[in-house]
Amino acid sequence: MKQTGGFFKVLRGLGRLIPGEWLRTWTYLNLVYSPRKFLRATAGGFYRMDHIYEVLKEFTNTYQGRFSILEFGVAGGYSFAKHLMAIRYLGLEDRVMLHGFDTFGGLPPVEHEADAALIRGDEWIAGHYRGDREWLDAYCQKKGYGNYQLHQGLFEDVLTPELLDQFQEWRPMLIWMDCDYYSSTRTALERVLEFLPSGCVIYFDDIYYNFSSTLTGQMKLVREVNQGLWGDHVELVPDPALSWDSQRIYRFINLDGPKLELQQRPQEDPVRRPIEDSPFP
Ligand SMILES: C[S@@+](CC[C@H](N)C(=O)[O-])C[C@H]1O[C@@H](n2cnc3c(N)ncnc32)[C@H](O)[C@@H]1O
């Protein structure tokens, strides 16, 4: 197909001004391609801390009740502390509880084939991301945070019925899946499934592993859920606005699950009659 757009015309004009193929190539790569890539990444690129604030505001402004954020994979606590700060910044410490789940002993060994790397040398390594629960606890205490709980152990061991029961009142609004493995992500989500209201946000940190192949890692789970792994009533709907089109954020849907409740029911009938018929409102 013949290229004709404005960008193409500018490029052709610029190319004609520069002598020699080597200089033209250098100019293109360094003065055209690199700035274009940089601008795209800075203006349109996803940054994972942004949506924490969006989700906190959406849930607490729109729905009744109290909420929790569940972080699966805490390690040294880098993002855990950023969650606590977001809750504090928005003045929500009495309405939002943060739960952190980790062995704090680092990654368990790779046991499931869907957790294996497609590139030699890119494997997850057992023991990496070792955290220190006492240190993190002391750090959070020193900062005066009171709205958090740390749960040490494998997800399947610490997600007890007593803990899950808390989520009846403190509805999960955001699940932060940063545990690298397909198997760990599946275990965690399966355990909390029935407590998640439709609309709950699930952020997958490790979606790019293995080129985002849906045959491995967290993308495999997303595909399987949408193919009916937990029934035809459960779905993960991509949220392109929250994820800036990065495929990392989904809305959880469960037709049989608990329901969020609006703070204010609309009183007026929203029916509208014509006012003027151009596209202007
Ligand atoms: C990439 S790290 C988390 C990074 C962290 N969110 C941060 O902000 O730095 C992944 C963590 O998931 C934890 N993890 C993975 N599978 C787990 C499982 N089945 N049970 C408990 N922890 C698990 C590992 O111990 C590891 O600390």
The ligand as an SDF file (V2000), in Angstrom:
LIG
                    3D

 27 29  0  0  0  0  0  0  0  0999 V2000
    7.4500  -10.2920   42.3330 C   0  0  0  0  0  0  0  0  0  0  0  0
    7.3130  -10.6580   43.9830 S   0  0  0  0  0  0  0  0  0  0  0  0
    6.2200   -9.4140   44.5880 C   0  0  0  0  0  0  0  0  0  0  0  0
    6.7510   -8.0370   44.4480 C   0  0  0  0  0  0  0  0  0  0  0  0
    6.0660   -7.0080   45.3000 C   0  0  0  0  0  0  0  0  0  0  0  0
    4.6520   -6.8380   44.9830 N   0  0  0  0  0  0  0  0  0  0  0  0
    6.7540   -5.6630   45.2590 C   0  0  0  0  0  0  0  0  0  0  0  0
    6.0990   -4.6390   45.2350 O   0  0  0  0  0  0  0  0  0  0  0  0
    7.9920   -5.6160   45.2480 O   0  0  0  0  0  0  0  0  0  0  0  0
    6.3590  -12.1380   43.9910 C   0  0  0  0  0  0  0  0  0  0  0  0
    6.0730  -12.6730   45.3630 C   0  0  0  0  0  0  0  0  0  0  0  0
    5.0410  -13.6550   45.2780 O   0  0  0  0  0  0  0  0  0  0  0  0
    5.2150  -14.5660   46.3410 C   0  0  0  0  0  0  0  0  0  0  0  0
    4.5100  -15.8140   46.0260 N   0  0  0  0  0  0  0  0  0  0  0  0
    4.4160  -16.4420   44.8230 C   0  0  0  0  0  0  0  0  0  0  0  0
    3.6630  -17.5550   44.9150 N   0  0  0  0  0  0  0  0  0  0  0  0
    3.2410  -17.6210   46.2000 C   0  0  0  0  0  0  0  0  0  0  0  0
    2.3820  -18.5250   46.9150 C   0  0  0  0  0  0  0  0  0  0  0  0
    1.8340  -19.5950   46.3160 N   0  0  0  0  0  0  0  0  0  0  0  0
    2.1520  -18.2940   48.2190 N   0  0  0  0  0  0  0  0  0  0  0  0
    2.7180  -17.2070   48.8360 C   0  0  0  0  0  0  0  0  0  0  0  0
    3.5150  -16.3200   48.2160 N   0  0  0  0  0  0  0  0  0  0  0  0
    3.7760  -16.5150   46.9150 C   0  0  0  0  0  0  0  0  0  0  0  0
    6.7330  -14.7410   46.4330 C   0  0  0  0  0  0  0  0  0  0  0  0
    7.1160  -15.1160   47.7360 O   0  0  0  0  0  0  0  0  0  0  0  0
    7.2500  -13.3520   46.0350 C   0  0  0  0  0  0  0  0  0  0  0  0
    7.6340  -12.6130   47.1600 O   0  0  0  0  0  0  0  0  0  0  0  0
  1  2  1  0
  2  3  1  0
  2 10  1  0
  3  4  1  0
  4  5  1  0
  5  6  1  0
  5  7  1  0
  7  8  2  0
  7  9  1  0
 10 11  1  0
 11 12  1  0
 11 26  1  0
 12 13  1  0
 13 14  1  0
 13 24  1  0
 14 15  1  0
 14 23  1  0
 15 16  2  0
 16 17  1  0
 17 18  1  0
 17 23  2  0
 18 19  1  0
 18 20  2  0
 20 21  1  0
 21 22  2  0
 22 23  1  0
 24 25  1  0
 24 26  1  0
 26 27  1  0
M  CHG  2   2   1   9  -1
M  END
$$$$
